[in-house]
């Protein structure tokens, strides 16, 4: 009997695949699975406590989403960071979020506004993140929730799903951002989000430009890290 055939598993094969997918995705986005490293099936099965069929389904889904790469001679691996990929991700994300926040400002009501204010409050009250541990994961979750709240009122579900996918792609670079995280800059970072909140809720004409500039700042910061890493060790960053 194989691991997949174990009779007392509490969930269906599909549920196991979803669990493996979620755990794998979280490890990719957090940097727990290092870029460029080969992912071995046996090691992944032990790590996530699943059989080969759910694991293969999870891997196939992540390859389709661009969070993993598959090749005939290298197997499956987490993609290496590249400047070109970073630029492409943010080019698409900025264009999509510009449109989404414009639609949200036109359609949003007071409940939408309250959701933004609540998300900002939770971000401002988050414990100062460290480079590892629960406080960091909590801070990152609150940060992502804030950005989602800005566009939540956009009457465009397909657009919002595309944005969520692009946020996942940009989160692959989170480990790099956090490696150079400076706690003394948190105050200014949070202030930017407060300014965004006021601009969006007031339906200011420059709100979409402010959001685009905020995202571009994140892109430029990571691009600088990648450029320095490429100069120090060309093998660490694909060209």
N, C-alpha and C positions, 0 to 999 in steps of 0.2 A: 504493500500500500504506500503510495506516495504522500508527501506532505499535503498536496492538494486534495487527497481523498480522505483525509482524517474526518471521521464521522461526527465528532463532537464540536466542530468549529461553530461558534455562535452566530456566524454571519454567512451570507451567500458568497460565492466567488466574486460576484460583481461588487459587493460591499468591501471585500478584502482588497480588490483592485483600487477602489476609491481611497481606502485607508493608505495603501502603499503610495498611491499617487500624491496624496496630500503630504505625507511624511517626506517623500523624495523632494517634492517641490519646495517644502519649507527648508530642507537642508541645502538645496541649490541656492535659494534666495538669501539664506543667512551666511553662505560661504562655508558651511560645515563640510560640504563636498567641494574640494578644491578644483578650480578650473584647470583643464588639461589632463586631469587624472583619469585613468581608465576605470570604469565601474564594472566590477566583476560580479556576475550573477550570484555565485554562491555567497559572496560577502554581503551582497544586498539582501538576499533572502534571510540571512542571519540577523542583519541589522534591523530589518523591518518586520521580522517574524511572519513572513508570508511564503507561499509556494511559488513555483516558477510561473504558472499561468497568470495569476494576478500581477506579478512583477512585470512580466512581459507586456501586459496591457498598460500598466502604468508607464513603463518606459516608452512604449509606442506613442502614447498620448503626449508625453513631455517632448519627445522628438518632434512631433507634429507642431507643437507650440513654439519650437525653437529654443527651449530651455535645455535640451540635450542635443548632442550630435551623434550620428551613427554612421559608421563606415565599415566596409567589408573586411578591412584588415586591422582596424583599431578597435572595433567594437563600439561601445557607447561611452561617451565622456561628456563632462561639462565643458562648454565652449570656452576657449581662451578669450579674455577681454581684448577688444580692438577699438581703436579710435574711430574707424569707419562705422563699426556696429553701434557704438555709443552715439555718434552723430546722427545715424539713421533713426535710431530709436527716438531720440529727443526731437528730431525734425517732425516725425509723425505724431508723437505725443503732443507737442506744442500746437500743431495744426488742429488736432482733434479736440483738445481741451479749450482752445480758443472758441471753436464753434459751440461746444457744449456749454460753456459758461455764458455765452451770449444767449443761447436758447433758455438756459435756466433763469437768467435775469428777466427775460420776457415772460416766462410762465410761472415763476416761483411765487409762493404766497407766504403768509406769516409763519406757517409751520416749517416751511423750508428755511426761512431766515432763522427761526429758533434752532433748527438743527445745526446750522453753521455756527451760531453763537455757542451752543452746547459743545460742539466738537472743538472749538477754539478754547473754551474753558478747560476741557479735559487735557488738551495739549499743554496749556499754560501751567496746569497743576500737576503735570507728570513729574515724577522724581527725576532728578538730573541723571541722564543715562551714562552708564559706564560702557566700556568696550566689550563687555560680555555680561551674560546673566539676564535675569528676568526684567530688570528695569530697562534694559536696552530693548528687549522685545516689546515691552509695554509701550515705550516711547515711540518706537517705529509703528506700532499698530495705531496709536493715536494720531500720529502724523499722517498716515495713509487715510484714516477715517476723515480727517479734516479736509483733505483734498477731494475726497469723494463727496463730502457734503456740499462743496461749492457748486457741483454740477448735477446734484441729485435731482433737481427739478426739471432738467432737460427732458422734454417729451420725445426722446429718441433712444429707445432701449438698445438697438443695435449699436449705435454710437457709443453708449456707455459700456457695452460689453467689449468693444474694440479698445476703448481707453483702458479698461481693467487689464486687458491682455498686454498693452504697452507698458502699464505700470509694473506688471510682473517682469517684463523684459528689463526695465530700468532698475528694478530691484536686484537684478543679478550683479549690479555694480555696488550694492549696498556695503559689502564687506570692505571694498576699497575706500568708500566714503568714511566709514567708521574707523578704519585704521588710522586716518588722519584727523579724527574727530577732535575738536578743541572745545572743552566745556565752557571756556570763557566767551565763546561766540554764541552760546545758546540764547542769551538775551536778545541779541540782534536778530537771530533767526526767528524767534517767536514773534518779535516785533513786526517782521515782514508779514507774518501770517495775520496779525491783528490788522495791519494796513490793508491786506487783501480782503479780509472780512468786511471792513468798513466800505471799501470800494464796491464790492459785489452787492452788498445789501442796499447800498445807496443807488445802485444801478448806474454807477458813473461810467462815462464814455470810455475812460482809459482802463477800466477794470480788466478787460481781456488782455490788453497790452501789459498790465502789471503782472498778471498770471504768467504770461509768456516770458517776461523778463525774469521772474522768479525761477521758472523751470530752466531757462537758459543759464542762470547762475549755477544751478546744480550740475548741468552738463559741463560747463567750463571748469568747474572745480574738479570733477572726475577726470576730464581730459588732461588737466595739468598733472594729476597724479599718474595717469597712464604714460604721459610723455616722459616724466622723470623716471618711471620704472623702465621704460624702453631704453633710455640712455644708460641706466645702471646695469640692466640685464636684458638684452634683446630677446632672450628666450622666454621671458615672463609675459610678454605682450606680443600677440600676433600682429603682423603688419597689415 
